[in-house]
């Protein structure tokens, strides 16, 4: 059984472990240099921001979501747990809190785009560069319901 709860102090190492595993499994388009630079950036802030965690029956984190002002900044699931509804559970939780949620997805990650579209998101725009100015185009999405 999956439960969604707020993150707690001391869970940063597990959160980073989930992030690294998920990125390595889904972001093969990143150059090795960009992957390392992004890792440094993420490790510098992710353990300290409030997140929503999906945890198993033993309260072990399996995935997380970061929402800032109605915009989902991150949704990552441990690659060993993909396809088990964890991402969908996190997303549904976020949509209860923010029914007009928006998010951005790397254009080179078609699985993620398909997931969000299946969950009721529609494309509302595109940027040629990511937020750090790297050449990883983003697809901008907004929840439109299912």
HUDAWO-V840672 format. One record per pair of residues at least 24 apart in sequence whose ideal C-beta (glycine too) atoms are under 7 Angstrom apart, sorted by the first residue. I is the first residue (numbers start at 1). J is the second residue. Records with the same first field share a line. If there is no record, write none. Layout:
I=J  J
This chain:
1=57
2=54  56  86  89
3=55
4=52  54  89  90  93
5=53  55
6=50  52
7=50  51  53  64
11=61
12=47
14=61
15=46  47  51  61  64
16=43  46  47
18=61  63  64  76  78
19=46  76
21=78  79
22=76  77  78  79
25=79
26=109  111  112
27=106  109
29=108  136
34=134
52=90  93  94
54=86  89  90
62=86
63=87  90
65=90  94
67=94  98
70=98  100  101  102
71=102  103
72=101  103
87=115
88=119
91=119
95=143
99=143
100=143
101=143
102=140  141  142
103=141
104=138  139  140
105=138  139  141
106=136  138
107=137  138  139
108=136
113=139
116=141
119=146
120=144  145  146
